[in-house]
Amino acid sequence: MNKEFEFVIGLEVHLQVKTESKMFCRCAADYFGQKPNSRVCPVCLGLPGALPVPNALAVKKCLSLCLATNCQINKISKFDRKNYFYPDLPKGYQISQYDLPLGENGFLEFDVDSDSRRVRIRRIHLEEDTGKSMHTNEETLLDFNKSGIPLIEIVTEPDFVDIEEVLAFAKRLRQTVRFLGISNADMEKGQMRYELNMSLRKVGSQKLPQYKVEVKNIGSISVLEKVIKYEFERQADILASGKLPTQETRGLRDLSGKTYSQRIKEDADDYRYFPEPDIPPMHFSDEYLEEIKSTICELPQARKHRYVFDYKLEPDTAEVLITSKVRSDWFEEAIEKIKDTALIKEIAKWLIKDVNAIIKEQKLKLSELKFTPKQFSQLVEMLYQKKLSGTLAKQVLAEMNSTGDEPEAIVNRKGLSIMADETELIKVIKTVFKDNANVVGDTKKNPNAAKFLLGQVMKATKGKADPAESARLIADLLSKE
């Protein structure tokens, strides 16, 4: 990338709210995969005389996101008409919010390489989604099932200074709305979409550029990254030639991230905003806002930091654990009442590696495992207390997921407890030495030969030998050879 210029980036994020019905009517919100135009009524089709009624749950969920992102709440808020013509907007205007959004002047914290960052949020408002246009060579088809779906828009300040910040913010925001149950944020279904506002300036300059390019309808975080890289090169080439990039709205050509010009960028005046006459202003009491605040769970950023500082987990491990609230809650239940941070680390390691391997291999959800978090922590504790070797623990874990039995019962039934008799273990080691005399001789020149001998001991005992104790005894016996 051209080192003469740096990013100035802001994001607009559109988020479909998880509700049973649409924003201003009683049509079912489960439009995805349904027959085109089967989830419509006079309200979401914008027919004359149809009156909108706001969805109270959508308003509540939007307020919860405002509070979770430290926004100031406008206790008196209203809906406005945003006027523009587009085929998938049947009314000729969109019911949105303009000067009194539900929340403004907030921020979201996230991490980049274990460094905490903060991006300011200018506003969060609630509106209705548009319909869907499907273009062919000869015609445009319209499906209004999506028209009227509750939509939250989050607008950031232009605070991002590199790609890593943008991607980390996007991921943390998605985790946050999922933790709060606001949206499933399934990007493949269009439930979370990004609009990139980007310009470049000379490195070291503190002034905002004189132009802004908007790229709409970015449907994945990976494509968002590609768009930023493409636009940087495109805009840098224009600036290097002494020209100023056009302030415009651009669309995506494909998933490669390449963009093309759509239209000159509109200003707010072009939309002719005015108060929605059919919906009275909304008033929120302190008691109502406190009630919403009390339902907000511990958010992913705070939970990650607690894992790092209280449990001494590595930041990358903590990040994996907060990927979803289901996984994080499962981990929380597994470590409940455990004080030993070393044991907690072991539980985290086994959850991320071995439990996740079972889930992937058998194509399960975490909730479909036959063992409970408590049973899992009991198994790891047996390993931690050296009652089991790692090999045996893996066998017990597989049996737990097959039967749902307690780990101790499986160990007793299958005779999987670790070999505790040192005399018996020494006998096994000596037999291994005898069967591998050449390797024993090589240990004086090749220290790795001892690892081979350890592997043979584990094989001979079917994983019942303690690896650390076996390694100690092998070293002791080798010193006497």
CORJOJO-V376762 format. One record per residue. PHI is phi in degrees with one decimal (999 if undefined). NEAR is the number of other C-alpha atoms within 10 Angstrom. D_FIRST is the distance of its C-alpha to the first C-alpha in whole Angstrom. Layout:
BEGIN
[[PHI | NEAR | D_FIRST] [PHI | NEAR | D_FIRST]]
END
This chain:
BEGIN
[[999 | 10 | 0] [-63.2 | 10 | 4] [-80.1 | 8 | 6] [-77.8 | 12 | 9] [-119.4 | 20 | 9] [-132.7 | 19 | 10] [-72.1 | 19 | 11] [-130.1 | 20 | 15] [-128.9 | 24 | 16] [-127.2 | 25 | 20] [-121.1 | 23 | 21] [-117.4 | 22 | 24] [-115.4 | 22 | 26] [-104.4 | 24 | 29] [-131.1 | 27 | 31] [-75.0 | 28 | 35] [-83.8 | 28 | 38] [-82.1 | 21 | 40] [-136.6 | 19 | 43] [-77.1 | 15 | 46] [-124.3 | 20 | 46] [-72.8 | 30 | 44] [-69.0 | 29 | 43] [-126.1 | 22 | 46] [-149.1 | 21 | 49] [-97.3 | 18 | 50] [-62.1 | 21 | 48] [-62.5 | 15 | 47] [-88.3 | 23 | 43] [-84.0 | 16 | 43] [-81.4 | 19 | 42] [-64.5 | 13 | 39] [80.6 | 8 | 41] [-83.9 | 10 | 44] [-58.9 | 10 | 46] [-51.8 | 16 | 44] [60.2 | 16 | 46] [-102.6 | 13 | 48] [-120.7 | 23 | 47] [-136.1 | 23 | 48] [-153.2 | 16 | 50] [-56.5 | 14 | 51] [-69.0 | 20 | 49] [-77.9 | 30 | 46] [-90.7 | 19 | 47] [69.5 | 20 | 47] [-75.0 | 12 | 51] [-56.6 | 9 | 53] [87.2 | 8 | 55] [-77.5 | 14 | 53] [-110.1 | 14 | 52] [-80.5 | 19 | 49] [-127.3 | 15 | 50] [-63.0 | 18 | 47] [-81.7 | 17 | 46] [-63.8 | 12 | 47] [-67.6 | 17 | 46] [-62.5 | 26 | 42] [-62.1 | 19 | 43] [-63.1 | 15 | 44] [-67.4 | 22 | 41] [-64.9 | 25 | 38] [-63.1 | 24 | 40] [-64.7 | 25 | 40] [-68.4 | 25 | 36] [-58.8 | 25 | 36] [-68.3 | 20 | 38] [-67.6 | 20 | 36] [-105.7 | 22 | 33] [62.7 | 17 | 35] [-81.0 | 23 | 35] [-78.8 | 16 | 38] [-92.6 | 21 | 41] [-82.9 | 16 | 42] [-66.6 | 17 | 46] [-117.5 | 13 | 46] [-133.0 | 20 | 44] [-150.0 | 22 | 44] [-100.0 | 27 | 43] [-130.6 | 25 | 42] [-97.7 | 20 | 42] [-105.4 | 23 | 38] [-92.5 | 19 | 39] [-162.5 | 14 | 37] [-101.6 | 13 | 38] [-156.0 | 13 | 37] [-54.6 | 14 | 39] [-88.7 | 20 | 38] [-115.1 | 23 | 39] [-64.2 | 17 | 43] [-77.9 | 18 | 44] [85.8 | 14 | 42] [-153.3 | 19 | 41] [-115.7 | 25 | 39] [-79.7 | 23 | 41] [-138.9 | 23 | 38] [-134.4 | 23 | 38] [-118.6 | 20 | 37] [-88.0 | 14 | 39] [-128.0 | 19 | 40] [-66.8 | 23 | 38] [-62.9 | 27 | 39] [-143.3 | 27 | 37] [-155.2 | 24 | 34] [56.7 | 17 | 33] [-110.2 | 21 | 32] [-162.5 | 18 | 29] [-129.2 | 19 | 28] [-100.2 | 17 | 27] [-156.5 | 21 | 25] [-117.6 | 19 | 24] [-127.6 | 13 | 20] [51.9 | 10 | 21] [66.9 | 12 | 25] [-101.7 | 7 | 24] [-73.5 | 11 | 25] [-122.8 | 14 | 23] [-139.9 | 14 | 25] [-119.7 | 19 | 24] [-75.1 | 21 | 26] [-109.7 | 25 | 28] [-70.5 | 18 | 29] [-161.7 | 25 | 32] [-131.4 | 29 | 33] [-134.6 | 26 | 35] [-115.6 | 29 | 37] [-152.5 | 27 | 38] [-111.4 | 21 | 39] [-76.7 | 26 | 36] [-94.6 | 23 | 37] [-78.3 | 21 | 38] [-126.8 | 17 | 36] [-101.5 | 15 | 36] [-122.5 | 10 | 36] [-98.8 | 10 | 35] [-117.6 | 8 | 37] [-66.5 | 5 | 37] [-113.1 | 5 | 40] [-154.9 | 8 | 40] [-116.4 | 10 | 39] [-102.1 | 12 | 40] [-118.2 | 16 | 41] [-121.4 | 18 | 41] [-95.8 | 23 | 42] [-58.0 | 29 | 42] [-80.2 | 24 | 39] [-61.4 | 27 | 40] [95.7 | 29 | 41] [-64.0 | 29 | 40] [-59.4 | 27 | 39] [-133.4 | 26 | 36] [-96.2 | 26 | 34] [-114.4 | 23 | 31] [-110.2 | 22 | 29] [-115.3 | 19 | 27] [-93.2 | 24 | 25] [-78.4 | 19 | 24] [-77.9 | 19 | 20] [-97.2 | 17 | 20] [-75.3 | 22 | 17] [-115.3 | 13 | 14] [-156.1 | 13 | 12] [-62.7 | 16 | 12] [-58.4 | 14 | 15] [-64.5 | 20 | 17] [-60.8 | 22 | 17] [-68.2 | 17 | 18] [-65.4 | 18 | 20] [-62.1 | 22 | 22] [-60.1 | 20 | 22] [-69.1 | 14 | 24] [-67.8 | 20 | 26] [-64.1 | 22 | 27] [-62.5 | 21 | 28] [-61.4 | 22 | 30] [-62.6 | 26 | 32] [-68.8 | 22 | 33] [-73.0 | 20 | 34] [-57.9 | 22 | 36] [-82.4 | 20 | 38] [72.6 | 18 | 39] [-76.4 | 23 | 38] [-154.4 | 22 | 36] [-74.8 | 19 | 35] [50.3 | 22 | 32] [-79.7 | 16 | 32] [-71.6 | 16 | 28] [-66.7 | 10 | 30] [-98.9 | 13 | 33] [76.0 | 17 | 31] [-79.1 | 18 | 32] [-143.6 | 26 | 29] [-134.3 | 23 | 26] [-115.1 | 24 | 23] [-122.4 | 20 | 22] [-96.7 | 23 | 19] [-109.9 | 20 | 19] [-140.6 | 22 | 15] [-147.2 | 26 | 14] [-123.3 | 23 | 12] [-142.3 | 19 | 14] [-63.4 | 15 | 13] [-57.2 | 11 | 13] [95.2 | 9 | 16] [-72.6 | 10 | 18] [-104.2 | 8 | 20] [-83.5 | 9 | 21] [-72.8 | 12 | 20] [-61.4 | 14 | 19] [-87.9 | 12 | 21] [-145.2 | 14 | 20] [-150.6 | 20 | 19] [-108.9 | 22 | 18] [-110.3 | 21 | 20] [-116.2 | 25 | 20] [-97.2 | 18 | 23] [54.4 | 17 | 25] [-91.3 | 23 | 22] [-100.6 | 19 | 24] [-157.2 | 17 | 22] [-69.1 | 18 | 20] [-66.5 | 13 | 18] [-69.6 | 18 | 18] [-56.3 | 25 | 17] [-62.0 | 17 | 14] [-64.3 | 16 | 13] [-63.2 | 20 | 14] [-60.6 | 23 | 11] [-64.2 | 15 | 8] [-65.8 | 17 | 10] [-66.1 | 19 | 11] [-61.2 | 19 | 8] [-65.0 | 14 | 7] [-63.4 | 14 | 11] [-70.3 | 20 | 11] [-63.5 | 24 | 9] [-63.0 | 14 | 10] [-65.9 | 13 | 14] [-64.7 | 16 | 13] [-65.0 | 12 | 13] [-84.2 | 8 | 16] [90.0 | 8 | 18] [-103.2 | 11 | 18] [-112.3 | 14 | 18] [-57.1 | 18 | 17] [-70.4 | 15 | 21] [-76.6 | 16 | 22] [-154.0 | 17 | 22] [-102.7 | 21 | 23] [-122.1 | 20 | 21] [-109.9 | 18 | 22] [-92.6 | 18 | 21] [-76.1 | 11 | 22] [-164.5 | 9 | 22] [-75.5 | 15 | 21] [-75.6 | 14 | 17] [95.1 | 19 | 16] [-71.6 | 18 | 16] [-119.5 | 19 | 18] [-142.8 | 12 | 20] [-71.3 | 15 | 22] [-110.0 | 13 | 25] [-164.8 | 11 | 27] [-67.3 | 13 | 27] [-63.7 | 15 | 26] [-81.4 | 11 | 29] [-101.4 | 8 | 31] [-57.9 | 9 | 33] [-62.4 | 9 | 36] [-66.4 | 11 | 35] [-88.3 | 15 | 36] [47.9 | 13 | 40] [-60.5 | 20 | 40] [-152.8 | 14 | 43] [-56.8 | 18 | 45] [-64.8 | 18 | 46] [-71.6 | 10 | 50] [-93.7 | 12 | 51] [-128.1 | 16 | 49] [-69.1 | 13 | 51] [-59.3 | 15 | 49] [-99.2 | 14 | 48] [-119.9 | 11 | 49] [-118.5 | 14 | 48] [-82.2 | 10 | 51] [-60.8 | 9 | 50] [-64.0 | 9 | 52] [-65.7 | 11 | 50] [-66.5 | 16 | 46] [-66.2 | 11 | 48] [-62.7 | 12 | 49] [-66.1 | 16 | 45] [-60.1 | 16 | 44] [-68.4 | 9 | 46] [-91.6 | 10 | 45] [-77.7 | 15 | 42] [-78.5 | 14 | 41] [-63.2 | 14 | 39] [-85.0 | 19 | 35] [-56.8 | 27 | 33] [-63.7 | 20 | 31] [-66.0 | 11 | 34] [-66.3 | 16 | 36] [-60.5 | 26 | 33] [-64.0 | 19 | 33] [-65.5 | 14 | 37] [-61.7 | 20 | 37] [-71.5 | 16 | 35] [-84.3 | 11 | 37] [-86.0 | 11 | 40] [-104.9 | 17 | 40] [61.7 | 15 | 38] [-75.5 | 22 | 35] [-67.1 | 14 | 32] [-53.8 | 17 | 29] [-65.1 | 12 | 28] [-64.4 | 16 | 32] [-61.5 | 22 | 32] [-63.5 | 21 | 29] [-64.7 | 14 | 30] [-66.5 | 25 | 34] [-97.0 | 23 | 33] [-52.5 | 19 | 31] [-139.9 | 17 | 34] [-67.5 | 20 | 37] [-60.9 | 16 | 39] [-65.8 | 18 | 38] [-64.6 | 20 | 38] [-65.5 | 13 | 42] [-62.4 | 18 | 43] [-62.9 | 22 | 41] [-58.4 | 14 | 43] [-67.4 | 14 | 46] [-66.8 | 21 | 46] [-100.2 | 21 | 46] [-54.5 | 12 | 48] [71.7 | 8 | 51] [-88.6 | 10 | 49] [-102.1 | 11 | 49] [-73.0 | 10 | 47] [-65.7 | 14 | 44] [-65.8 | 13 | 44] [-68.1 | 19 | 45] [-61.3 | 23 | 43] [-60.7 | 18 | 40] [-65.6 | 17 | 42] [-62.3 | 22 | 43] [-61.6 | 23 | 39] [-62.7 | 16 | 38] [-69.3 | 17 | 41] [-65.1 | 22 | 40] [-68.6 | 16 | 36] [-92.3 | 10 | 37] [-80.5 | 14 | 40] [-66.5 | 20 | 41] [-63.2 | 16 | 38] [-64.2 | 13 | 39] [-64.1 | 18 | 42] [-61.1 | 15 | 40] [-69.1 | 11 | 38] [-63.0 | 9 | 41] [-98.0 | 10 | 43] [54.2 | 11 | 41] [-107.3 | 12 | 42] [-95.1 | 13 | 41] [-56.8 | 16 | 42] [-71.0 | 12 | 45] [-93.3 | 11 | 47] [-62.9 | 17 | 47] [-83.9 | 15 | 51] [-107.0 | 21 | 50] [-91.4 | 20 | 50] [-56.3 | 20 | 47] [-65.1 | 15 | 51] [-62.0 | 19 | 52] [-63.1 | 22 | 48] [-65.4 | 25 | 48] [-63.9 | 18 | 52] [-63.6 | 24 | 51] [-64.4 | 26 | 48] [-65.3 | 17 | 50] [-61.8 | 16 | 53] [-65.3 | 20 | 50] [-62.4 | 16 | 49] [-86.0 | 11 | 53] [63.2 | 19 | 53] [-85.4 | 20 | 55] [-137.6 | 25 | 53] [-89.4 | 24 | 51] [-60.0 | 17 | 47] [-63.0 | 17 | 49] [-66.8 | 20 | 51] [-60.7 | 23 | 49] [-64.0 | 17 | 47] [-64.9 | 15 | 51] [-65.3 | 23 | 52] [-60.9 | 23 | 49] [-62.4 | 15 | 49] [-68.7 | 18 | 53] [-60.4 | 22 | 52] [-74.8 | 17 | 50] [-84.6 | 12 | 53] [-113.5 | 11 | 56] [79.0 | 16 | 55] [-75.6 | 17 | 57] [-65.6 | 19 | 57] [-60.4 | 22 | 55] [-64.8 | 15 | 58] [-64.7 | 12 | 60] [-66.7 | 19 | 58] [-60.4 | 20 | 58] [-67.5 | 10 | 62] [-68.3 | 10 | 63] [-100.5 | 9 | 61] [60.5 | 10 | 61] [-99.8 | 21 | 58] [-67.0 | 21 | 58] [-68.2 | 20 | 57] [-71.6 | 17 | 60] [-96.5 | 14 | 61] [-81.2 | 9 | 64] [-63.0 | 13 | 63] [-61.8 | 9 | 66] [-65.1 | 11 | 65] [-66.3 | 20 | 61] [-63.2 | 16 | 62] [-59.8 | 11 | 64] [-62.1 | 19 | 61] [-61.8 | 24 | 59] [-63.7 | 14 | 62] [-64.2 | 14 | 63] [-62.3 | 19 | 59] [-59.4 | 20 | 59] [-64.8 | 12 | 63] [-76.0 | 12 | 61] [-131.5 | 14 | 58] [-59.1 | 11 | 60] [-62.7 | 11 | 57] [-65.8 | 18 | 54] [-57.4 | 19 | 56] [-65.3 | 14 | 57] [-74.5 | 13 | 53] [-62.2 | 17 | 52] [-71.8 | 13 | 53] [-101.0 | 8 | 51] [-126.1 | 11 | 48] [-58.1 | 10 | 47] [-67.9 | 12 | 46] [-62.4 | 16 | 49] [-64.9 | 19 | 50] [-67.4 | 13 | 47] [-63.2 | 15 | 49] [-63.1 | 21 | 52] [-61.7 | 22 | 51] [-61.4 | 15 | 50] [-68.3 | 19 | 53] [-65.0 | 27 | 55] [-63.8 | 20 | 53] [-66.2 | 12 | 54] [-66.5 | 15 | 57] [-94.8 | 15 | 57] [56.7 | 13 | 55] [81.0 | 23 | 53] [-84.0 | 24 | 56] [-80.7 | 30 | 55] [-76.4 | 24 | 53] [-58.1 | 18 | 50] [-64.8 | 12 | 50] [-66.5 | 14 | 54] [-64.3 | 21 | 54] [-61.7 | 19 | 52] [-64.2 | 13 | 54] [-68.2 | 17 | 57] [-61.4 | 20 | 55] [-61.7 | 14 | 54] [-63.1 | 11 | 58] [-70.5 | 14 | 60] [-64.8 | 15 | 58] [-65.2 | 9 | 58] [-97.2 | 6 | 62] [-72.3 | 7 | 62]]
END
